[in-house]
């Protein structure tokens, strides 16, 4: 190998190392910038996360997405305590924007509880309202409609159906979805009601053969 060839290979190697270092520095700067911009403008880059067709909505907190069949829909979401929270998908931009504004109002309030929303009409689903209220009031995010109480927690099936569990069961139910099929109400108000036909849906479907005891009566539907 001639000295000229050796110098050429050495130069190429040094250039390769230099380019890799520049690339690593650029990646770190980009990451730091994204963290900074999220903290300063928490809703400025939501479209980078939600958007499927890279089109941005004119409404803050809303992005445009497209289904496989070409149907356009709108997704709402925001950041709270450095966590991105999806607020659901909607058929039109106005409804998605209303959901975003409702979420801001919920997270910005200081004294509201789940009971305050039982009879209040909202664009957001009641399940999502419970998730936001629990995250704001208790500082823990659950994907399920769980609200932590003093010594127990509530799992809401709907606005009027509340299951109450001991805190020892929190880890189990925080990762498993409860779906209602048929509910039976206890005829004696002083004793715990029993929901015997609930289905748990983790990664795989689990049908309960045992009865779940709750501390509030469940209406017959």
C-alpha positions as CSV (number, residue, x, y, z in Angstrom):
1,X,0.0,0.0,0.0
2,X,1.4,3.3,-1.0
3,X,1.8,6.2,1.4
4,X,-0.7,8.2,-0.7
5,X,-3.4,5.5,-0.3
6,X,-2.6,5.3,3.4
7,X,-3.1,9.0,3.9
8,X,-6.4,8.9,1.9
9,X,-7.8,6.1,4.1
10,X,-6.7,7.9,7.2
11,X,-8.4,11.1,6.1
12,X,-11.6,9.2,5.3
13,X,-11.6,7.6,8.8
14,X,-11.1,11.0,10.5
15,X,-13.9,12.5,8.4
16,X,-16.2,9.6,9.3
17,X,-15.5,10.1,13.0
18,X,-16.0,13.9,12.7
19,X,-19.4,13.4,11.0
20,X,-20.5,11.0,13.6
21,X,-19.6,13.4,16.4
22,X,-21.5,16.3,14.7
23,X,-24.5,14.0,14.2
24,X,-24.5,13.0,17.9
25,X,-24.3,16.7,19.0
26,X,-27.1,17.6,16.6
27,X,-29.3,14.8,18.0
28,X,-28.7,16.0,21.6
29,X,-29.4,19.6,20.7
30,X,-32.6,18.6,19.0
31,X,-33.7,16.6,22.0
32,X,-32.9,19.4,24.4
33,X,-34.8,21.9,22.2
34,X,-37.9,19.6,22.1
35,X,-37.9,19.4,25.9
36,X,-37.5,23.1,26.2
37,X,-40.2,24.0,23.8
38,X,-42.6,21.5,25.4
39,X,-42.1,23.2,28.8
40,X,-42.4,26.7,27.5
41,X,-45.2,26.1,24.9
42,X,-46.8,22.8,26.0
43,X,-49.3,22.7,23.2
44,X,-47.2,24.1,20.4
45,X,-46.1,20.7,18.9
46,X,-49.0,18.4,19.6
47,X,-49.5,18.0,15.9
48,X,-46.2,16.2,15.6
49,X,-47.6,13.5,17.9
50,X,-51.2,13.1,16.7
51,X,-51.1,13.9,13.0
52,X,-51.3,11.1,10.5
53,X,-51.4,13.2,7.3
54,X,-49.1,16.0,8.6
55,X,-51.9,18.6,8.3
56,X,-52.4,20.9,11.2
57,X,-55.7,22.2,12.5
58,X,-56.3,25.9,13.1
59,X,-57.6,25.1,16.6
60,X,-55.1,24.9,19.4
61,X,-54.8,21.3,20.9
62,X,-56.5,19.8,17.8
63,X,-54.9,18.0,14.9
64,X,-56.2,16.4,11.7
65,X,-55.9,12.7,11.0
66,X,-57.1,10.4,8.2
67,X,-58.6,7.0,8.4
68,X,-57.6,4.2,6.0
69,X,-60.7,4.9,3.9
70,X,-59.8,8.5,3.5
71,X,-62.2,9.9,6.1
72,X,-60.9,13.0,7.9
73,X,-61.3,13.3,11.6
74,X,-59.9,15.4,14.4
75,X,-57.9,14.4,17.5
76,X,-57.6,16.5,20.6
77,X,-54.9,16.3,23.3
78,X,-52.6,18.3,25.6
79,X,-49.7,18.0,27.9
80,X,-50.0,18.2,31.7
81,X,-47.2,17.6,34.2
82,X,-44.9,16.6,31.3
83,X,-47.3,13.9,30.2
84,X,-49.2,13.8,26.9
85,X,-53.0,13.0,27.4
86,X,-55.2,12.1,24.4
87,X,-58.7,13.6,24.7
88,X,-60.3,11.5,22.0
89,X,-61.2,11.6,18.3
90,X,-64.1,13.7,16.9
91,X,-65.9,14.1,13.7
92,X,-65.4,17.9,13.4
93,X,-62.8,20.5,14.5
94,X,-65.3,22.5,16.6
95,X,-66.2,19.5,18.8
96,X,-62.5,18.5,19.2
97,X,-61.7,22.1,20.2
98,X,-64.5,22.1,22.8
99,X,-63.1,18.9,24.3
100,X,-59.7,20.6,24.5
101,X,-61.1,23.7,26.2
102,X,-63.1,21.5,28.7
103,X,-59.9,19.6,29.6
104,X,-58.0,22.9,30.2
105,X,-60.9,24.1,32.5
106,X,-60.8,20.8,34.4
107,X,-57.1,20.8,34.9
108,X,-57.2,24.5,35.8
109,X,-59.9,24.2,38.5
110,X,-58.9,23.6,42.1
111,X,-61.9,22.2,44.0
112,X,-64.0,20.1,41.5
113,X,-64.7,16.4,42.2
114,X,-66.2,13.6,40.1
115,X,-69.6,14.3,41.7
116,X,-69.6,17.8,40.2
117,X,-69.9,16.3,36.7
118,X,-72.6,13.6,37.2
119,X,-75.4,15.8,35.8
120,X,-73.2,18.3,33.8
121,X,-73.3,17.8,30.0
122,X,-69.8,17.7,28.5
123,X,-68.1,17.1,25.2
124,X,-65.4,14.9,26.9
125,X,-66.4,11.4,27.9
126,X,-67.1,11.0,31.6
127,X,-64.3,8.4,31.7
128,X,-61.8,11.0,30.4
129,X,-63.0,13.5,33.0
130,X,-62.3,11.0,35.8
131,X,-58.8,10.4,34.5
132,X,-58.1,14.2,34.4
133,X,-59.6,14.9,37.8
134,X,-57.6,12.1,39.4
135,X,-54.4,13.1,37.7
136,X,-54.9,16.7,38.8
137,X,-56.0,16.1,42.4
138,X,-54.0,13.0,43.3
139,X,-51.0,13.3,41.0
140,X,-51.2,9.8,39.5
141,X,-52.3,9.0,35.9
142,X,-54.4,6.0,35.3
143,X,-55.8,5.1,31.8
144,X,-58.9,3.7,33.5
145,X,-61.7,5.8,35.1
146,X,-60.2,5.5,38.6
147,X,-60.4,8.1,41.3
148,X,-58.4,7.7,44.5
149,X,-60.3,8.4,47.7
150,X,-59.3,8.2,51.4
151,X,-58.6,4.5,52.0
152,X,-60.3,3.3,48.9
153,X,-60.8,4.1,45.2
154,X,-63.7,4.5,42.9
155,X,-64.0,2.9,39.5
156,X,-66.7,4.5,37.3
157,X,-68.7,2.5,34.8
158,X,-70.8,5.5,34.0
159,X,-71.9,8.8,35.5
160,X,-74.2,7.0,37.9
161,X,-72.5,3.7,38.4
162,X,-69.6,3.7,40.8
163,X,-67.7,0.7,42.0
164,X,-65.7,1.0,45.2
165,X,-62.6,-1.1,45.9
166,X,-60.0,-1.3,48.6
167,X,-56.7,0.3,47.8
168,X,-55.1,-3.1,47.9
169,X,-56.8,-3.8,44.6
170,X,-55.6,-0.7,42.9
171,X,-52.6,-2.2,41.0
172,X,-54.8,-4.9,39.6
173,X,-57.7,-2.7,38.4
174,X,-55.4,0.1,37.2
175,X,-54.3,-2.1,34.3
176,X,-57.6,-4.0,33.6
177,X,-60.7,-2.6,32.0
178,X,-64.1,-3.5,33.5
179,X,-67.0,-3.8,31.1
180,X,-70.6,-4.2,32.2
181,X,-72.8,-6.9,30.7
182,X,-75.6,-7.6,33.2
183,X,-75.8,-6.1,36.7
184,X,-77.9,-7.3,39.6
185,X,-78.9,-5.0,42.4
186,X,-79.0,-6.1,46.0
187,X,-82.5,-5.8,47.5
188,X,-81.2,-5.0,51.0
189,X,-79.9,-1.4,51.1
190,X,-77.8,-2.0,54.2
191,X,-75.7,-4.8,52.7
192,X,-73.1,-4.4,49.9
193,X,-74.4,-4.7,46.4
194,X,-73.0,-7.4,44.2
195,X,-72.0,-7.1,40.6
196,X,-71.6,-10.7,39.4
197,X,-71.4,-10.3,35.7
198,X,-68.4,-8.1,35.0
199,X,-65.8,-8.8,32.5
200,X,-62.2,-7.7,32.9
201,X,-60.2,-6.9,29.8
202,X,-56.4,-6.8,30.2
203,X,-54.3,-7.9,27.3
204,X,-56.4,-11.1,27.2
205,X,-60.1,-11.4,28.2
206,X,-60.8,-12.7,31.7
207,X,-64.4,-13.6,32.7
208,X,-65.0,-13.4,36.4
209,X,-66.6,-16.5,38.0
210,X,-66.4,-15.0,41.5
211,X,-68.5,-12.1,42.8
212,X,-67.1,-8.6,43.2
213,X,-68.5,-6.8,46.2
214,X,-69.0,-3.0,46.0
215,X,-70.2,-0.6,48.7
216,X,-72.9,1.2,46.7
217,X,-76.1,0.0,45.2
218,X,-76.1,-0.6,41.4
219,X,-79.3,0.2,39.6
220,X,-81.0,-2.5,37.5
221,X,-80.8,-1.5,33.8
